[in-house]
Amino acid sequence: MSRLFGTDGVRGVANTELTPELAFKLGRAAARVLAAKSKRGASFVVGRDTRVSGTMLEAALVAGITSAGRDAVSIGIVPTAAVAIVTRRTGAAAGCMISASHNPIDDNGIKFFGADGFKLSDEMENAIEDAMENDRESRPTGTGVGAARIALNLGAHYYDALYEHAGDLGGLTVVVDAAFGAAYAIAPYVLKKLGATVHELNCEADGARINVDCGATDLRPLTNRVRELIERGEEHVLGVAYDGDADRAQFVDETGTALNGDHLLLVLAQALNRSGDLAGDAVVGTVMSNLGLEEALKHSGISLVRAPVGDRYVLEAMRAGGYTLGGEQSGHVIDLRRNTTGDGPMTTVTLLSLLAHSKMTLHEAAAPMHSYPQVLINVRGAKEALDDASVSEAIAQAERRLGATGRVLVRASGTEPVVRIMIEGADMAEIERLADQLAVAVAGASSRARP
C-alpha cells in the first residue's frame, strides 16, 4: 500500500479518510511494534486536542492498543509537547497525540512518540505500516487484554517542565490566542502563575472553531487586541498565538507588529550565543527561512543550517549536527534543552523569561532582522504536478528573472493536498507577479494530472 504516514503522523478527514477502523489498526500495530522496545507494564500515553472527532478517534485508538495487550492512559486535552514530556518522565512505552495541528476542523491526525519523547523514525513508521498489513498475531484474552484508564493528573509533569527554567513575568501583559485548541487552559494558567497579566482570546475548548480565523494561522484577532490595549494606555503589552495542538507559537510585539518563527529563532539564538549555550554556533532553519534571518545571524557570528520543510527534518538536522536550537517560520521552534519537539507554551515561557531578564522589549530584541519580502501561495493539487515540464520551465524562468537577488521554492505539502509556492526577493510587485504565474502553471499541471 502507499505510505500512510506523512511528515507529521497520519492525517486525513476524520471519519472518511482517518476512520475509527484505521485508528484501531494503527493503535494495535503501534502497540505491537513499540511494545517490543519497552517493559511489559509500560503504558501508552494518549492525548488529544479539542476537535469534535477527537473522542471518537481516541476510543478507537485506545481499543487498538489494549487489544494488543498494552495499557493506555488518556491524559485529556493537552498540547502535543505535553505528550512527549509525560511519556518521557513517566517511563511510558510510547506517546500518542490525536490532532491535525493547524489543519481545518474536518481533519484529524495521529502521531506517535517513542519512549524517549522523540517522534518516530521512518523505519519505525514503516514497521507499524507493515504490522497493519500483516496482522496475524492472536489476540490476548482474559488478563492478557490491556486496560484503559484516564489520568488527567499526569499533566502536572508538563506544568513542572514549563516552570523549571521560567523567570518572573511580573510587569508583562500578554494576550493569549489559543485558537480554541489544546493550549486553551494551560497557557493562560502558566503565564498567570509566573506573574504576567493575561488577556484570554479564543481560550475555550471548542473543537467546532479550532483554527478558524484565529490563532497562529491568522494573527489578525491577536494583532487587533494587542493594538486595542496599547491604545488604551497599557504598557509592556504583547501577544502570543498557538495553533490547534500548540506546537507552534507566533507573536505580536509591543508595537502591534506581527512576528514569525524567523524572528523567534533570531532572538533565542542571540541570547543563547551570548550565554555560550548555542551548540555549534549554529541554528537549524529550513529552505523557507528568510534571507534576512541568515544575514542577521551571520552578523552575530551564527550560522544558519537549512533543512527541508517539516519539523522532523529540522530535528534530524539538529540531532545529526549536535545543534540546540531549530525551527520554522510557522513558529514551530525546537529547543532541545527544554523538550524533544516543537512546544508553543515552552517557547513562550522561554522567550518571555529572556525578555524579563534582559529588560528588553520583544520589538527591540527582534529589530536586527530585516525581512526580505516573501510571497506564499498554496495551490490545491497533486504533487505529481511538480513533474510537469511546464512547471519546471516556469520555475526556471522565475529563477532567471530574480537572479542572485531572490529565491524560488515550489514543493508539495507533507500535511495537506496542496503545492506550496514561495518566492523571495527585493521587489514585492515582481515576486507577486512571478508567484501568480507559477500558481497558474501548477494549477494547470495539476488538472492534467487528475485521473
LOTOR-974059 format. One line per 5 residues: their letters; for each residue y, z negated, x negated of C-alpha. Coordinates in steps of 0.02 Angstrom, whole numbers, plus 32768, in hexadecimal, padded with zeros to 4 digits. Each point is the difference from the previous one (the first is absolute). Layout:
N
a = Y,Z,X; ... $
! end
This chain:
451
msrlf = 8000,8000,8000; 80B6,8012,7FCA; 8049,7F69,7FA7; 802D,7F7B,8080; 8072,7F97,7F93 $
gtdgv = 80B0,803E,7FDD; 807B,7FBC,7F80; 800D,7F5B,805E; 7F60,7FDF,805F; 7FC3,8054,809E $
rgvan = 8085,8034,807D; 800B,8061,80A1; 8031,7FF8,80B6; 7FB1,7F61,8043; 7F72,8017,807D $
teltp = 7FF2,80BD,7FE5; 7FF8,8019,7F44; 7FF1,7F4C,7FC6; 7F88,7FC6,8088; 7FAC,7F57,801A $
elafk = 7F5C,8056,7FD5; 8047,803A,7F5A; 804A,7F53,7FDD; 7F54,7FB3,8020; 7FAE,8078,7F85 $
lgraa = 8087,7FE0,7F80; 7FED,7F45,800E; 7F43,8008,7FF3; 8002,8076,7F6B; 8089,7FA0,7FA6 $
arvla = 7FA1,7F5D,8018; 7F63,804D,7FB7; 805A,804C,7F6A; 8079,7F73,7FD7; 7F82,7F75,8023 $
akskr = 7F9D,8038,7F69; 8090,7FC4,7F93; 8016,7F53,804E; 7FA4,7F60,8027; 7F9B,7FFA,80A0 $
gasfv = 8075,7F82,8052; 80A1,805D,7FD8; 805C,803C,809C; 8066,809B,8028; 80B7,7FD9,8024 $
vgrdt = 804A,8069,808D; 80B9,8012,802A; 8064,8077,806D; 80AE,8034,8032; 8046,7FFA,80B1 $
rvsgt = 7FC2,80AA,803F; 7FB6,8000,80AF; 7F5F,804E,7FBD; 7FEE,7F7A,7F7B; 7F96,7F86,8063 $
mleaa = 7F8B,808B,803A; 7FE1,803B,7F4E; 7FF4,7F4F,7FBE; 7F76,7FD7,807C; 7F9E,809C,7FCD $
lvagi = 801C,7FE7,7F45; 7FCA,7F49,8008; 7F67,8031,8066; 7FD0,807B,7F78; 8017,7F7F,7F76 $
tsagr = 7F9A,7F7C,8059; 7F77,807D,802E; 7FE4,8014,7F45; 7FE6,7F46,7FEE; 80AA,7FD0,7FBA $
davsi = 807E,7F85,8049; 80AF,803B,8034; 809B,7F93,8007; 8093,8041,8065; 80A9,7FC0,7FC5 $
givpt = 806A,8053,8086; 80A2,8063,7FF0; 8033,7FFE,7F49; 804A,8078,7F80; 7F83,8069,7F9F $
aavai = 802D,7F9F,7F63; 7FCA,7F5E,8052; 7F4E,8043,8014; 7FFB,8026,7F46; 803A,7F51,7FD0 $
vtrrt = 7F91,7FA4,807D; 7F6A,8066,7FC7; 801F,7FD6,7F4A; 802C,7F48,8017; 7F70,7FD4,8073 $
gaaag = 7F77,8058,7F9E; 7FDC,8078,808F; 7F8C,8093,7FEC; 8087,807C,8034; 809A,8015,806B $
cmisa = 801F,8078,8091; 80AA,802E,8046; 8012,805A,80A6; 80A5,805E,7FFD; 804A,80AE,7FF3 $
shnpi = 8094,7FBA,7F9F; 809A,806E,8023; 7FA3,807C,8070; 8025,8017,80BB; 7FC3,7F88,8086 $
ddngi = 7F69,8068,8033; 7FB9,7FFD,7F51; 7F9E,7F75,7FAF; 7FA0,7FE9,7F60; 7F84,7F97,7FA0 $
kffga = 8011,7FD9,7F47; 7F95,7F92,7F92; 801F,7F8C,7F6D; 7F7E,7FC9,7F83; 7FE2,7F49,7FD5 $
dgfkl = 8084,8011,7F77; 8086,802D,8080; 8011,80B4,7FC6; 7FE6,8096,8071; 7F5B,8058,7FE9 $
sdeme = 7FE3,808A,7F81; 7FD0,80AF,8034; 7F4F,7FD9,7FC8; 7FF3,7F69,8072; 8048,805F,8093 $
naied = 7F84,808D,7FE1; 7F74,7F80,7FFD; 8038,7FBF,80AA; 8001,80B1,8046; 7F52,801E,7FBA $
amend = 7FC5,7F5F,8052; 8047,803B,80A6; 7F9E,80A2,7FF4; 7F60,7FAD,7FC7; 7FF2,7F64,806B $
resrp = 7F45,7FE2,7FF9; 7FFF,7F47,7FDA; 7FB3,7F8F,8084; 8077,7F8D,8058; 7FF1,7F44,7FE8 $
tgtgv = 7FD0,7F92,8093; 800C,7F48,8029; 805A,7F9C,7F7C; 800E,809C,7F95; 808A,8047,806F $
gaari = 80B0,7FE1,7FC0; 8079,7F90,805C; 80B3,8026,8034; 8089,7F7D,8007; 80BC,7FF1,800A $
alnlg = 805B,7F9E,7F78; 80BB,8017,8011; 801F,7F6F,7F88; 7FCB,806C,7F6E; 80AA,8052,8008 $
ahyyd = 803F,7F65,7FA4; 7FC1,8050,7F5F; 807E,808C,8018; 808F,7F89,8024; 7FD3,7F9F,7F62 $
alyeh = 8006,80A0,7F9A; 80AB,802D,8045; 8046,7F55,7FD5; 7FB5,7FEF,7F52; 8089,8058,7F9E $
agdlg = 808A,8000,8081; 80B2,7FC4,7FE3; 807E,7FA9,8070; 8047,8083,8076; 8086,7F8F,8048 $
gltvv = 80A3,805E,801A; 7FAC,80A6,8025; 8002,804D,80AE; 7F6E,8076,801D; 7FE1,8073,8093 $
vdaaf = 7F44,801D,8012; 7FC1,809A,805B; 7F43,7FEB,8012; 7FE7,80A3,8061; 7F9D,7F9F,8085 $
gaaya = 7F77,7FF8,7F7D; 7F97,7F8D,7F95; 8090,7FA1,7FAD; 8055,7FD3,80A4; 7FE1,7F45,7FEB $
iapyv = 7FDA,7FE6,7F48; 8099,8051,7FB0; 8088,7FA6,8066; 7FA5,7F59,7FF0; 7FEE,800A,7F43 $
lkklg = 80B4,8034,7FE2; 803F,7F72,8070; 7F93,7F83,7FA3; 804D,803C,7F5C; 80AE,7FDC,8042 $
atvhe = 8040,80A9,803C; 805A,8019,80A4; 7F94,807F,805D; 802C,8077,808C; 7F63,8047,8051 $
lncea = 7FF7,80B6,8037; 7F64,804A,8051; 7FA1,7F63,7FCF; 7F86,7FFF,8091; 7F45,8023,8006 $
dgari = 8014,809D,8067; 7F82,8085,7FCF; 8045,8075,8084; 80A0,8010,7F9A; 7FC1,7FF1,7F4D $
nvdcg = 8064,8071,7F89; 805F,8050,8091; 80B3,8025,7FC8; 8004,7F64,7F94; 7FBE,7FAE,7F64 $
atdlr = 7FE8,8050,7F56; 7FED,80AE,804C; 80A8,7FFA,805A; 8085,7F92,7FB2; 8087,8026,8080 $
pltnr = 7FE9,7F63,806A; 7FFC,7F92,7F65; 8098,8056,7FB3; 8062,7FED,80A2; 7FD6,7F47,800F $
vreli = 8030,7FDB,7F4B; 80A5,805B,8016; 8023,7FA2,80A2; 7FEA,7F59,7FA7; 806E,8038,7F6F $
ergee = 8089,8034,807A; 7FF3,7F55,8053; 802B,7FB1,7F59; 7F55,7FC1,7FC8; 7FE8,7FFE,7F44 $
hvlgv = 7F6B,8029,7F90; 7FAD,8063,808B; 7F74,807A,7FDB; 7F6A,8043,805E; 7F48,8024,7FE6 $
aydgd = 7F8D,806D,8069; 7F43,800D,7FFF; 7F85,807E,8043; 7F70,7FDB,8075; 7F90,7FA6,7F83 $
adraq = 8090,7FC4,7F92; 7FC2,804C,7F5E; 80AC,8053,7FF4; 80AD,7FB3,7FF6; 80A4,805E,800A $
fvdet = 80AA,7FAC,7FEB; 80B4,800F,803A; 807C,7FB4,7F85; 809B,7F96,801A; 806D,809A,801E $
gtaln = 7F8F,8041,808A; 7FB5,8085,7F8E; 7F47,802A,8014; 7F98,7FFA,7F61; 7F50,803F,7FE0 $
gdhll = 7F6C,7FD4,7F92; 804D,8055,7F68; 8090,7F84,8005; 7F85,7F6F,8010; 7F9D,803A,7F6A $
lvlaq = 809F,800C,7F98; 803D,7F52,802E; 7F56,7FAF,7FE5; 7FDB,8060,7F60; 80A7,7FD3,7FB1 $
alnrs = 7FE6,7F48,802B; 7F50,8000,7FB7; 803E,805D,7F67; 8088,7F7E,7FE1; 7F82,7F73,800B $
gdlag = 7F82,805A,7F90; 7F7F,800B,808D; 7FFC,80BD,8018; 7F59,8034,7FB9; 8007,809F,7F98 $
davvg = 80BD,800E,801C; 7FD4,8078,808D; 7FFA,8011,80BC; 7F88,806D,8063; 8051,806D,8085 $
tvmsn = 7FC7,80A2,804F; 802B,80B8,7FF8; 8077,7FD9,8090; 8064,7F7E,7F9F; 80B5,8035,7FF2 $
lglee = 803D,8045,7F5A; 808C,7F80,800D; 7F81,7F74,7FF1; 7FB7,804D,7F63; 80AC,8010,7FB1 $
alkhs = 8034,7F4D,802D; 7F5E,7FB9,7FBC; 8011,8065,7F60; 80AF,7FB9,7FE7; 7FAF,7F52,8001 $
gislv = 7F78,8033,7F86; 7F7B,800D,8089; 7F8B,8094,8018; 7FCE,8048,80A9; 7F49,8031,800F $
rapvg = 7FE6,807A,8091; 7F60,7FFB,8067; 7FCD,8069,8097; 8044,7FC5,80A8; 7F9B,7F72,804B $
dryvl = 7FF8,7F48,7FD4; 7F4B,8010,7FC5; 8037,807C,7F7B; 8092,7F91,7FCC; 7F87,7F6F,7FEF $
eamra = 7F84,8069,7F9D; 8088,802F,7F84; 803A,7F4B,7FF5; 7F52,7FBE,7FDA; 7FD8,808D,7F88 $
ggytl = 80A0,7FE5,7F9D; 8008,7F43,800F; 80A6,8006,805E; 8046,7F74,806D; 8070,8059,807D $
ggeqs = 7FF2,809F,8065; 802E,8048,80A8; 803B,808C,8070; 80A4,8033,8052; 7FB7,7FC3,80A5 $
ghvid = 8018,7F4D,7FC5; 7F48,7FEA,7FD8; 8012,7F93,7F64; 7F6D,7FBD,7F9C; 8023,7F6A,7F90 $
lrrnt = 7F5C,7FCF,7FAE; 8048,7F57,7FD0; 8004,7FD3,80B8; 7F7C,8067,805C; 7F84,808E,7FF1 $
tgdgp = 8050,8073,8080; 80A5,802F,8050; 804C,7F64,804D; 80A2,800B,8064; 801E,7F45,801B $
mttvt = 7FD6,7FDA,7F4A; 8077,8088,7FC5; 8086,7FB2,806F; 7FE7,7F51,7FBC; 7FFB,803D,7F4C $
llsll = 809C,806B,8012; 8068,7F80,805E; 7FCC,7F75,7F89; 8037,806D,7F6E; 80A8,8020,8052 $
ahskm = 801B,7F48,8028; 7FD8,7FCF,7F4D; 806E,8086,7FB0; 8091,7FE7,807C; 8005,80BD,8015 $
tlhea = 8008,8060,80A2; 7F7D,8083,8026; 808A,8081,8000; 8032,7FD0,7F4E; 7F4D,7FFA,7FC3 $
aapmh = 7FD8,80AE,8042; 80A5,804F,7FCA; 7FBF,804A,7F5A; 7F98,807E,805F; 8057,80A0,8037 $
sypqv = 7F88,805E,8071; 7FF0,80BC,7FFB; 8001,804D,80AE; 7F52,801A,8048; 7FC9,805C,809B $
linvr = 7F5B,7FCD,8050; 7FAF,8068,808A; 7F57,7FE3,8054; 7FAC,809B,8046; 7F72,7FE6,807A $
gakea = 7F6F,8063,7FBC; 7F62,8009,7F9A; 7FF6,7FE7,7F44; 7FAF,80AE,7FF5; 80B1,8045,8014 $
lddas = 8020,7FCF,7F4C; 7F81,8083,7FC6; 8060,808D,8055; 8052,807C,7F8A; 80A1,8002,8065 $
vseai = 8015,7F44,7FE8; 7FDF,800D,7F45; 8083,8088,7FF1; 8080,7F9C,8067; 7FE5,7F6B,7F8E $
aqaer = 8015,806C,7F65; 80A0,804C,8044; 804A,7F53,8024; 7FD2,7FC3,7F52; 8050,8099,7FB0 $
rlgat = 809D,7FE5,8067; 8010,7F48,7FCC; 7FCD,8018,7F4B; 8012,7F60,7F9A; 8078,7FB2,807F $
grvlv = 7F7F,7FD1,8083; 7F4C,7FE7,8034; 7F8E,8046,8089; 7F68,7FA4,8042; 7F92,803F,808D $
rasgt = 7F63,7F9C,802A; 7F89,7FD5,808B; 8010,7F4F,8045; 7F6E,7F8F,7FE0; 801F,7F9C,809F $
epvvr = 803D,807E,8082; 7FDB,80B7,802C; 80A4,803D,7FB5; 803E,805D,7F66; 808F,7FA6,7FAB $
imieg = 808C,8061,7FAC; 8077,7FAD,7F86; 808D,8058,7FA4; 8075,7FA4,7F8A; 809F,8046,7FB2 $
admae = 80B9,7FEB,7FE5; 803B,806E,8091; 7FCF,7FBC,80AC; 8028,80A1,805D; 7F94,8066,7F8A $
ierla = 7F69,7F8D,8006; 800A,7FF5,80BE; 7FFD,80BD,800A; 7F6D,800C,7F87; 7FA1,7F78,805C $
dqlav = 8017,805A,80A6; 7FBE,80A1,7FB3; 7F68,7FA5,7FBE; 7FE2,7FAD,80A9; 7FFE,80AB,8054 $
avaga = 7F83,8040,7F7F; 7F8E,7F69,8014; 8006,8008,80BF; 7FD4,80B9,7FFE; 7F70,7FE5,7F86 $
ssrar = 7FC0,7F6E,8066; 7FFD,8065,80A0; 7F9C,8087,7FA8; 7F87,7F7D,7FBD; 7FD4,7FBF,80AD $
p = 7F55,8039,803E $
! end
